[in-house]
Amino acid sequence: HQGHVLDLFACAVDQVGVAELRVAVERTGGFVVLGESFGHSEFKESLKRVFRGEYGIGAASNAKFEISCSKEIKIQGVLGPCASLEKRGPNCSETVVGQGNTSGWKICSLDKSTSLTIFFDIVKKDSSEGIGQATSSQFYLQFLTHYQHKSGCMRLRVTTLSRRSVAGPGVTQELITGFDQEAAAVTMARLASFKMEIEVFNCSP
């Protein structure tokens, strides 16, 4: 939470300690460059590319990312280079994915390639009305990113979205029209990767 980014440059065949440092590197948005020797051409080129362009100084740093949403929406969690600020509230879901049980996260470094996957829960209404009928409701999502620009000044970027959820029979075409297949594929791949990593670490001695 101090805003530091951990980049790891290591050269050894084994016993480097990358597995133990993995979480710290991932949550701070750092790089891992691993090679057989420091004189290896691939290692040298990778090291040079890390410090080229905006990657060397970072487009933004020391950011706080917060989510505000309608009462019908609950936040399950976030997958990506961030750490929980443990900002619990009524909009936090009981089902946790990644960095959950919070509506705020710390992002140590931001650039054009930074990507977060956010998972939400839709609260089910305890009502027997409308069973078997198509239903829809309007909801909003607001993303607040407070960060330090590379010029040194602090900036706040707010993105507000309004969407309509649909459920029930006869809404297939409407779902297809508003469905992003590429985003869904990336989301499922990221979720599968996260679950596999959790299972491996939980099963390891």
C-alpha positions as CSV (number, residue, x, y, z in Angstrom):
1,H,0.0,0.0,0.0
2,Q,3.1,2.3,-0.1
3,G,2.9,2.6,-3.9
4,H,6.1,0.6,-4.6
5,V,6.3,-1.6,-7.7
6,L,8.4,-4.8,-7.4
7,D,10.3,-5.8,-10.6
8,L,12.2,-9.1,-10.5
9,F,15.3,-9.8,-12.6
10,A,16.8,-13.2,-11.9
11,C,19.2,-15.6,-13.6
12,A,19.5,-19.2,-12.4
13,V,18.3,-22.6,-13.5
14,D,16.4,-23.2,-10.2
15,Q,16.0,-22.0,-6.6
16,V,15.4,-18.4,-7.6
17,G,12.4,-17.8,-5.3
18,V,10.1,-16.6,-8.1
19,A,7.2,-18.7,-6.8
20,E,7.5,-17.1,-3.4
21,L,7.6,-13.6,-4.8
22,R,4.9,-14.1,-7.4
23,V,2.0,-12.6,-5.4
24,A,4.1,-9.4,-4.5
25,V,5.1,-8.9,-8.1
26,E,1.6,-9.5,-9.5
27,R,-0.3,-7.2,-7.0
28,T,2.2,-4.3,-7.5
29,G,2.0,-4.6,-11.3
30,G,5.7,-5.5,-11.7
31,F,7.7,-7.4,-14.3
32,V,9.5,-10.8,-14.0
33,V,12.5,-11.3,-16.2
34,L,14.0,-14.8,-15.8
35,G,17.0,-16.2,-17.7
36,E,19.8,-18.7,-17.5
37,S,22.5,-16.0,-17.2
38,F,22.8,-12.3,-17.1
39,G,24.8,-12.4,-20.4
40,H,22.0,-14.2,-22.3
41,S,20.8,-12.3,-25.3
42,E,17.1,-12.8,-24.4
43,F,17.6,-11.5,-20.9
44,K,19.5,-8.4,-22.2
45,E,16.7,-7.6,-24.7
46,S,14.0,-8.1,-22.2
47,L,15.8,-5.8,-19.8
48,K,16.1,-3.1,-22.4
49,R,12.4,-3.3,-23.4
50,V,11.3,-2.9,-19.8
51,F,12.8,0.6,-19.7
52,R,11.6,1.7,-23.1
53,G,8.8,4.3,-23.5
54,E,6.3,4.7,-20.7
55,Y,7.2,1.4,-19.1
56,G,10.4,2.9,-17.7
57,I,8.8,5.7,-15.8
58,G,5.2,4.6,-15.7
59,A,2.3,6.7,-17.1
60,A,0.7,6.9,-13.6
61,S,1.4,5.6,-10.1
62,N,0.2,5.3,-6.6
63,A,-3.5,4.9,-7.7
64,K,-6.6,4.2,-5.7
65,F,-9.4,2.4,-7.7
66,E,-12.9,2.5,-6.3
67,I,-16.3,1.2,-7.5
68,S,-19.7,2.5,-6.8
69,C,-22.8,0.8,-8.0
70,S,-26.6,0.4,-7.7
71,K,-28.0,-1.6,-4.8
72,E,-29.0,-4.4,-7.2
73,I,-25.3,-5.0,-8.0
74,K,-22.7,-6.6,-5.6
75,I,-18.9,-6.6,-6.2
76,Q,-17.4,-10.1,-6.1
77,G,-13.8,-9.0,-6.6
78,V,-11.0,-8.0,-9.0
79,L,-8.4,-10.0,-10.9
80,G,-5.3,-8.0,-11.9
81,P,-2.3,-5.9,-10.6
82,C,-4.0,-4.5,-7.5
83,A,-4.2,-5.0,-3.7
84,S,-7.3,-4.8,-1.5
85,L,-7.8,-1.6,0.6
86,E,-10.3,-3.6,2.7
87,K,-13.0,-1.0,2.2
88,R,-16.0,-3.2,3.1
89,G,-19.6,-2.0,2.5
90,P,-23.1,-3.1,1.6
91,N,-22.1,-3.4,-2.1
92,C,-19.6,-6.2,-1.4
93,S,-20.8,-9.7,-2.4
94,E,-20.5,-12.8,-0.1
95,T,-19.0,-14.6,-3.1
96,V,-15.4,-13.6,-3.5
97,V,-13.3,-13.8,-6.7
98,G,-9.7,-12.6,-6.5
99,Q,-9.3,-9.4,-4.4
100,G,-12.8,-9.3,-2.9
101,N,-14.7,-8.1,0.2
102,T,-13.9,-4.5,-0.7
103,S,-14.9,-1.7,-3.0
104,G,-11.5,-0.1,-3.1
105,W,-8.1,-1.3,-4.4
106,K,-4.5,0.0,-4.5
107,I,-2.8,0.1,-7.9
108,C,0.9,0.9,-7.6
109,S,1.5,1.5,-11.4
110,L,-0.7,2.3,-14.3
111,D,-0.1,2.4,-18.1
112,K,-2.0,1.8,-21.3
113,S,-1.6,-2.0,-21.0
114,T,-3.0,-2.2,-17.4
115,S,-6.0,-4.5,-17.3
116,L,-8.4,-5.4,-14.5
117,T,-11.2,-8.0,-14.6
118,I,-14.1,-7.1,-12.3
119,F,-16.7,-9.6,-11.3
120,F,-20.2,-8.6,-10.1
121,D,-23.2,-10.3,-8.6
122,I,-26.8,-9.5,-9.4
123,V,-29.0,-9.5,-6.4
124,K,-32.1,-11.7,-6.8
125,K,-35.3,-10.1,-5.8
126,D,-37.4,-12.2,-3.4
127,S,-40.6,-11.9,-5.3
128,S,-42.9,-14.4,-7.1
129,E,-44.1,-11.7,-9.5
130,G,-43.1,-11.9,-13.0
131,I,-42.1,-15.6,-13.0
132,G,-42.0,-16.8,-16.6
133,Q,-42.1,-13.3,-18.0
134,A,-39.3,-11.2,-19.4
135,T,-38.0,-8.6,-16.9
136,S,-35.5,-5.7,-17.2
137,S,-34.0,-3.2,-14.8
138,Q,-31.7,-0.2,-15.1
139,F,-28.5,-0.1,-13.1
140,Y,-25.4,2.0,-12.9
141,L,-21.6,1.4,-12.4
142,Q,-19.2,4.1,-11.5
143,F,-15.4,3.7,-11.5
144,L,-13.2,6.2,-9.7
145,T,-9.4,6.2,-10.3
146,H,-7.4,8.7,-8.2
147,Y,-3.7,8.6,-9.4
148,Q,-0.5,10.5,-9.6
149,H,0.4,11.5,-13.2
150,K,4.0,11.2,-14.3
151,S,4.1,15.1,-14.2
152,G,3.7,14.9,-10.5
153,C,0.1,16.2,-10.2
154,M,-2.8,14.2,-8.8
155,R,-5.7,13.4,-11.0
156,L,-9.1,11.9,-10.6
157,R,-10.8,10.0,-13.5
158,V,-14.4,9.0,-13.2
159,T,-16.2,6.7,-15.6
160,T,-20.0,6.2,-15.1
161,L,-22.0,3.6,-17.0
162,S,-25.7,2.9,-17.2
163,R,-26.9,-0.5,-18.3
164,R,-30.1,-2.5,-18.4
165,S,-30.2,-6.1,-17.3
166,V,-32.7,-8.5,-18.8
167,A,-33.9,-11.9,-17.7
168,G,-36.6,-14.4,-18.6
169,P,-37.9,-15.9,-21.9
170,G,-37.9,-14.0,-25.2
171,V,-34.8,-11.9,-24.4
172,T,-32.3,-14.0,-26.3
173,Q,-31.9,-11.6,-29.2
174,E,-31.4,-8.6,-26.9
175,L,-28.7,-10.5,-25.0
176,I,-26.9,-11.4,-28.2
177,T,-27.0,-7.8,-29.3
178,G,-25.3,-6.5,-26.1
179,F,-22.9,-9.5,-25.6
180,D,-19.2,-8.9,-26.1
181,Q,-17.7,-12.3,-27.1
182,E,-14.1,-11.2,-27.0
183,A,-14.4,-9.7,-23.5
184,A,-16.2,-12.8,-22.3
185,A,-13.5,-15.1,-23.7
186,V,-10.8,-13.1,-21.9
187,T,-12.7,-13.0,-18.7
188,M,-13.3,-16.7,-18.6
189,A,-9.6,-17.4,-19.5
190,R,-8.5,-15.1,-16.7
191,L,-10.9,-16.7,-14.2
192,A,-9.8,-20.2,-15.2
193,S,-6.1,-19.3,-14.8
194,F,-6.8,-17.8,-11.4
195,K,-8.7,-20.9,-10.2
196,M,-5.9,-23.2,-11.5
197,E,-3.3,-21.2,-9.6
198,I,-5.4,-21.3,-6.4
199,E,-5.9,-25.1,-6.7
200,V,-2.1,-25.7,-7.3
201,F,-1.1,-23.6,-4.3
202,N,-3.7,-25.1,-2.0
203,C,-2.7,-28.6,-3.0
204,S,1.0,-28.1,-2.7
205,P,2.7,-29.5,0.5
